[in-house]
């Protein structure tokens, strides 16, 4: 990638400097932070890089809105090539982040912690949703009525994602040893297919695939627990944050604009999700009804409290070698500076 140095302010005083990407949040009178580039009003915009690559995913409705509305492309006026890469699941987003294939990727909170615990150099810069996107799903004619009956059964789950960790928590709560369950490691869409064709007895599902299976195949949610769902995390590579804090702030600004837009335009948001996922608008609406967008976007104690419950499960299941790595990841995963200074109006 071609790196370009940001244009230096010419002779503008601090009082006259204008924020290019962000401003202080309403009610905040703090000085401009180091990662907030400034420029005199008549200066030509310059960005720290000429490329920006980020993911979009059907489990992340705000990413779909940002992509659909073209705010990043408009804000950079063609000076930055914006590339969108679809993520099929948190595990795929983590793979792309680790490989440097994307600068910013969206995962479940549990998946972000797992990646950081295993050495992936990522930071969470925004919380995009509090979803109830995972549950244990069984077929329409399944005789199963409780999680305790999953012992000795085949269950599809995508390892390294929230539905997988939802399954682990559900089994632990029900007193079912993980080794007594035949976990089939299938990508989310393949898990849905396996459930519907009878290849597995249950599936750790993910919306909107889960809502689709309910609507089209009569699948049934065997077990729900919103507290077992971790939040939606927007993550960036440490290299990207170090080299392009201006573009990172731009992305977070766009996400916060999308949060406002999605809540003001629920039907349009459902339509965008329906088109992206290839599902009926009614199914998209049901999915969004299980997704809370009106939350504080800054990663912090609320998310840490959830992850402190999930973290030890990583060690017990062998996904992370020891608790020390989990604790270190919890201490280093969050960077709340971008979300704390987010300014959706900067993209108007």
Secondary structure as UniProt FT lines:
FT   TURN            14..16
FT   STRAND          18..19
FT   TURN            26..27
FT   TURN            34..35
FT   STRAND          38..39
FT   TURN            41..42
FT   STRAND          51..57
FT   TURN            58..59
FT   HELIX           61..69
FT   HELIX           71..76
FT   TURN            77..78
FT   STRAND          81..86
FT   HELIX           90..99
FT   STRAND          104..108
FT   HELIX           109..117
FT   TURN            118..119
FT   STRAND          122..131
FT   STRAND          134..138
FT   TURN            140..141
FT   HELIX           147..150
FT   TURN            151..152
FT   STRAND          154..157
FT   TURN            159..160
FT   HELIX           162..174
FT   HELIX           178..180
FT   STRAND          182..185
FT   HELIX           188..196
FT   TURN            197..198
FT   STRAND          202..206
FT   TURN            207..208
FT   HELIX           209..217
FT   STRAND          220..223
FT   HELIX           226..228
FT   STRAND          232..237
FT   HELIX           238..243
FT   HELIX           245..264
FT   HELIX           266..277
FT   HELIX           281..289
FT   STRAND          291..292
FT   HELIX           301..317
FT   HELIX           323..332
FT   HELIX           337..340
FT   HELIX           344..347
//
